[in-house]
Amino acid sequence: MVLEAIRYTPGNLEILDQLRLPHESVYIKVRTSEDAYHAIRTMTVRGAPAIAIVAALALAVELTYTETNIESVASARDFILEKLRYLVTSRPTAVNLSDAARKLEKLASETEGSGKAVVDAYINAAEKMLVDDVSDNTSIGENGVAWAEKNFGTEKFSILTICNTGSLATAGYGTALGIIRSVHAKHLLEHAYALETRPYNQGSRLTAYELVHDNIPATLITDSMASVLLKTHPEIRMIVVGADRVARNGDTANKIGTYQLSIVARYHGVKFVVAAPTTSIDMLTASGEDIVIEERKPEELVTMRGPVVDFDGQVNKNEVRTVHIAAPGIGVWNPAFDVAPANLIDAIITEKGVAEKDSNGEFHLAKFF
Ligand SMILES: CSC[C@H]1O[C@H](OP(=O)(O)O)[C@H](O)[C@@H]1O
């Protein structure tokens, strides 16, 4: 079975309900921009590249069936711009969505002839995002292997990662998890370690699901185990993480917990690497100080949802419960991301190549554009 977060054919979009994974694999239809907004907002679908692609394709499907009059160039443009500006508000930190919206808005404003011409151009561009993302991810994997061979030679080594950056965060293969897949395919991977990544548990629910699916040797650990894991496992040579937004100076916003991994990596002499398509690089944002960090509702931290385990130890998928795991009345802080500073990042691996700091400690990401 191929792991697909997104299933698309012209006029039909379905997403894998990631709130039900790993116990249930259920696809739900997305017919409108509003459907996409709520799916992204509730993290039914998540992952920087995936949310951009789902948003763009949802509008493509809506354009196919809308009864709104979009026959003129102006009406089609207005419809597209209104919907894209709405979709961008679903989640603020990942740049992929706003980057895609900016490019699609520009395309719509430059397409002439008729409303149909504008709509067709939009749909073609949205569909191309799906194809390009998989291609970008396999290139990131290849570039990641080449960088690893340059730094670690041909000895097997182990890798630690956080959150989910695989097929469930993208159109397929993944970014950081894509590098783990490629290193494994080259028989260079000793072992993969995945952080559970509280509170949404992208690691224990999604990355573990992908690693088991691909039969990659892997171990799940709690977020608090990262430091002692590096201390006691010298074969771990690399921490690879994804990105929601890479600022112009290389500061990288990623899942909460990434910042402390960059500190722990430096302390233990482990390479800290960001894997991201260039659509995750935001040259308009100077540094991590300028990146808006999404804060999510307290309920997502103080509750957990899942199937009941029967007395005989069997998972009962027909009985899903939500349990409250924190003391009622306690205050909660729930930022979904933090920022790894450029000075603690050893490399940024993209589909176009690898960026490393110069002798002044500066990344030069403009080379990718
Ligand atoms: C392919 S990078 C995905 C990126 O998105 C994740 O965040 P979320 O699960 O909240 O969408 C995480 O930061 C990953 O690194």
Ligand as a Chemical Component Dictionary entry (heavy atoms), coordinates in Angstrom:
data_LIG
# 
_chem_comp.id                   LIG 
_chem_comp.type                 NON-POLYMER 
_chem_comp.pdbx_formal_charge   0 
_chem_comp.three_letter_code    LIG 
# 
loop_
_chem_comp_atom.comp_id 
_chem_comp_atom.atom_id 
_chem_comp_atom.alt_atom_id 
_chem_comp_atom.type_symbol 
_chem_comp_atom.charge 
_chem_comp_atom.model_Cartn_x 
_chem_comp_atom.model_Cartn_y 
_chem_comp_atom.model_Cartn_z 
_chem_comp_atom.pdbx_ordinal 
LIG C1 C1 C 0 7.639 18.331 5.439  1  
LIG S1 S1 S 0 7.883 19.416 6.717  2  
LIG C2 C2 C 0 6.441 19.269 7.678  3  
LIG C3 C3 C 0 6.524 20.117 8.919  4  
LIG O1 O1 O 0 5.197 20.436 9.315  5  
LIG C4 C4 C 0 5.003 19.925 10.614 6  
LIG O2 O2 O 0 4.159 20.719 11.373 7  
LIG P1 P1 P 0 2.590 20.306 11.506 8  
LIG O3 O3 O 0 2.547 18.822 11.731 9  
LIG O4 O4 O 0 2.116 21.131 12.690 10 
LIG O5 O5 O 0 1.956 20.735 10.206 11 
LIG C5 C5 C 0 6.382 19.909 11.222 12 
LIG O6 O6 O 0 6.798 21.182 11.627 13 
LIG C6 C6 C 0 7.163 19.383 10.050 14 
LIG O7 O7 O 0 8.523 19.578 10.162 15 
# 
loop_
_chem_comp_bond.comp_id 
_chem_comp_bond.atom_id_1 
_chem_comp_bond.atom_id_2 
_chem_comp_bond.value_order 
_chem_comp_bond.pdbx_ordinal 
LIG C1 S1 SING 1  
LIG S1 C2 SING 2  
LIG C2 C3 SING 3  
LIG C3 O1 SING 4  
LIG C3 C6 SING 5  
LIG O1 C4 SING 6  
LIG C4 O2 SING 7  
LIG C4 C5 SING 8  
LIG O2 P1 SING 9  
LIG P1 O3 DOUB 10 
LIG P1 O4 SING 11 
LIG P1 O5 SING 12 
LIG C5 O6 SING 13 
LIG C5 C6 SING 14 
LIG C6 O7 SING 15 
# 
